[in-house]
Amino acid sequence: MIEVEGLGKRFGAVQAVHELSFTVGDGEIFGLLGPNGAGKTTTVRMLAGLIVPSAGGARVNGLQLGPDSARIRASSGILTESPGLHDKLTARENLSYYGFLYGLRGGALRGAVSRYLEIVGLEEMGDRKVIGFSKGMRQKVAIARALLHEPEAIYLDEPTSGLDPHAAKMVRDFVSTLRNAGRSIVMCTHNLDEAERLSDRIGIMQGTLLRVDTPAALRRRGRAATVRIELAASDGEAHRLLDALAALPFVAAARTEPGGLQVEVRDPRRDNPELVAALVAHGARIVAIHEQAASLEDVYLHLVGEIGERDAA
């Protein structure tokens, strides 16, 4: 659905985005995770056809950014961090206005407005002016606005920023529903928990992409992961097994703990079967094994810190 190749954007002397390349498939949520100023918003504004790239290109649903930007704008939905609604209009009037701009008319427009007011839970508030709406309610109207014309590519910029827990959960649930309906979604966030909950893949960004992978794979990369092994044996038995672990080439470190062992390995999915087999061969009675991979926060801070150190140097 979305193919990005070498995309870049310069504002005067500032290179906001450079050499950005990634793809987003049908029914996939691609999370752009990075600090403020990392270029996330600039990226989605380019992909939605709102600003012109300085370098590179992209295709959205077969349309080429640049020559087909008008058609891309018409077929994309974007939720900006600031909803930008007309305060003196009702929720229904806001949606009707923007639906008209997207080319909806007559019964199709009225039907879409009513349908999306119901979807976001505002059907009873549709005829009230949005100036009196809470931030969460305004965000719901903005989400409905982004989806009125049934876009296949959707861009969400900090979709739960400033929302209370109940409203944030509603937005997350709705985003998951959109994915299940086959929409392709690019979501900008600096919320680690949100990125991990929602994204099929995550691109950690600081001007460009530092790493792209699934949340689980990102946690497993880099430093060794810790595997906790619960044993039915005594602590003395656990100490005896340390010698067996020391002979395994993929074991970085091992130590005893109450009720078992902690073992550091590089790749638990690859190494755990051999680890268990070696322990059983030495008489271990294993009750359970738990992987404790690095958190997404660890990986994120490591990558962003690393690029920051290089830039400073």
N, C-alpha and C positions, 0 to 999 in steps of 0.2 A: 504493500500500500504506500509506504513512504520510503524513499531511497535518497540518502544524503551523501554527497561526495565532495570532500574538500571545501566545505562551506566556510566562508569567512566574512566578517564585517568590521570595518574600521570607521570610527568617528573622529575625524581629524587625525591627531597624533595618537589616539588611543585605539589599540587593536582589541576590540571587545571579544571577538570570536575568531579562531583561526583553525584551519585544517580539520574541520569537523566532518566525520564520516560515520554513518550508522544506518540501519534499516529498521523498519517497524512493520511487522506482518499483520494480516487480518486478525482481528480479535486479540490483539496484544497490547498490553500497557507497558510503555517504555518510560521509565522514570529517569529524569535528568536531576541528579542530586549534586548540590554544590552550595558553597557559601554565597551570601549576597555579593553581587558584582562578578559572579563566575561566568555570566553570559547566557544564562538560561532563558530569561525573558527575551533577549535579543534573538536567540535561536528560534523560539516559537513564533515570534513576530515575522521573521524571515520566511519560515515554512508556511505560515498562513497567508503570505503574500502582502503583508502590511508594510514591510520595508524591503528595500532592494539590497541583496548581498553585494559585498565588495569583491568576492572571489568564490569560486566553486559553483555548485549547482545542486538541484534537488528535483525529484519527480514525486508528485503526490497523486495517487490514483491514476497514473499514466500521464499526468499533465506536467509540463516542464515549467519550473519556476522561471519567471521572466516573460517569455512569450505568452504563457498561459496563466499569468498571475491573476488576472481578473476572474477567470473560471475557477482557479484555486480558491480565491476569496469567497466565491459564491457557493462552493461545495465544502467549505471547512467550517468548523465551529470552534470558537475560541472563548475561553473564560479567563479574563484578565484578573490580576490580583485586586484591582479596584473596580467594582461592578460598573460604575459610570451610568447609573440609571437616571431617568428624568424624574426628579422628586415630586413635581406637581402633577404628574400623571399617575393613574392607578396601575397596579401590576398588569391588568388586562390591557390597558392602553399602551403601556411600555412594550409588551410582547406583540401587540398588533402593529405598532409602529415599526419595530425591527423586522417582524415577519413580512411586512409590506416591502421593506428594503431588500429582503431576500427573495422577493418575487412571488410571494404567496398572495392570493386574492380571494375575495368572496368567502364561500363556504369552506374552502380548504384552509384559509387563514383562520377563520373563527374556530374550526374544528381543531387545528393544531394548537391554538392558544388555550382552548379549554382542556385539551388532552394533557398538555404539559403543566398547566396549573394543577391539575389533579395528580399527575405523576410526582410533582415536588411537594404535594400536600398543602397547596395554597388555594384550592378551589373556593373556599369560604372567604378568603381574603382578597380575591381577585379584583374586587371593585373598590378597594381602599387605596388611597394614595401612598406611594412607597416612602414618602418623607417620614411617616410614622413607623416604618418597619425596623426591626432589629437587624443587626449585621447578618445574622444567620438567615433571616427571611429575605433580605436583599440578595444574599448569595444564592438562595434557591431561585429567585427570579432570574438572576444572571445565568444560572445553569440552564433554566428553561429557554432563555433567549439564545444560548449557544446551540441548542438542539432542535429548535423549531422546524428547521428546514431539512431535518434528518441527514446531517452530514456523515460521511464515512470516516473522515479524519477529524479528530477532536484534539484540541490543545488546551490543557488546564494549567494555569499559572497559580501556584500556591492555593489549591482549591479549598483548603480548610483553614487558611490563615485567619486567626482572630476569632474563630468560631468556638462556642461552648461545646463540651464533650458530646452532648446529644446531637447537635446540628452537624458536628464533624463526622459522627458515625453515620448519619443519614447520607452525607455526601459520599463517604467511602463506599457505603452499600450501593449507592446509585452508580458510582463509577464501575464497580464490579459488574453490575447489571448491564451496563453499556458494553463492557468487554464480552460478556456472554452473548450479547446480541451481534457480535462480530465487528464492532467498531474498532478502529485503530486509534490509540490514545497516546499522546505524548504529555507527560505530567511533570511539571517543574516543581521542585520542592527542596527545602533544606531540612525537612522533618524526616529524620532517619527512620523512625517507627512507621510513618506513613509510607515511605518509599518501600520498606520491606514488606509491609502488609499488602500493598496493592500491586506492585510492579512484577511483571513476568521477567523482565530484565532491567538492570539499572546501569546507567552511564554516569560514572563519577566525573564531574566536570569542573575545570578551572581554566576557562578560556578555550580549552579543547577537551576532548575526552581522555582521561587518564587511564580508565579501565572500564570495560563493558562486560557484564556477565549476569547470571542469575543471582539473586540474593544469597542462596545457599553456596554457590560456587565462589562468590566474593569472600564469604566468611572463611572458606577453606584455603584461600590463597595467602601467600606470604609466610607468616610465621607458623611454626609447628602447632598442630592442634593437640589438645589434651584429651586422652581417652581414660575414663574412669572405669575400673574393673572391680565389681563387687565379687568377693570370694566367700565360699562357705568355710574356708580354712581359718585357722588362728593367725594372729599377727606374725607369729614365728614362721608360719608357712609362707606368708607373703614375702618376708625377708629372703627366704630360700629361693624364691622365684626371680629375685632381682638378677642373679647370675645368669639365668636363662635369657632374660630380656637384654642384658648387656651384650650378648652374642648376636643379636639380631641387627643387621646393618641399617634398617630403616628406623630404629628407635633412637631418638635424639637424647632422651633422658627418661629415667624411671625412678619412682620413689614410692614408699609405702604410705598408707593412710589408714585410719581406723576402718576395718572391714574390707580392705582391699588394696588396690594399687592405682597410681596415676602414671600414665605413660604418655610421652610426647612423641607423636609421629607426624610426618609431613602431610600425608594424604590418607585420612582414616578409611575412606571407601576402598582404597587399593590395599592398604596395609592391615586393616583389622582382621580379615580372614586368616592371614598367616600368623598374626599376633595370637589370636585365639588358639589356632592349631598348635603353636609352639608351647603355649602355657598348658594346654590339655596334655600334650605329650610329656610334660614334666610333672604331671599329676595334679594340676590345678582343677578345682571344682568351681566353675564360674557360675555365679548366680545371675548377673546382668552386666551389660557393657553400655556405657553412655559416652557419646561424643560431645566434647565441649570445644567447639570451634571458636575461632576469634569472632567477636561481635562485628556487625556491620560498622558500628561506630569506630572500632579499632582500625578496620581497614580504611575507612573514610579519612580518619585523622592522620593515618600513616601516609596515605597517598597525597592528600592536600598539603600536609606538612612538608613532604618530600619535595613537591614542586615549588613550594614557597621558599625552601632553603636554596634550591637551584636558582630561582629568580633573584634572590638576594645576592647570591654569589656572582 
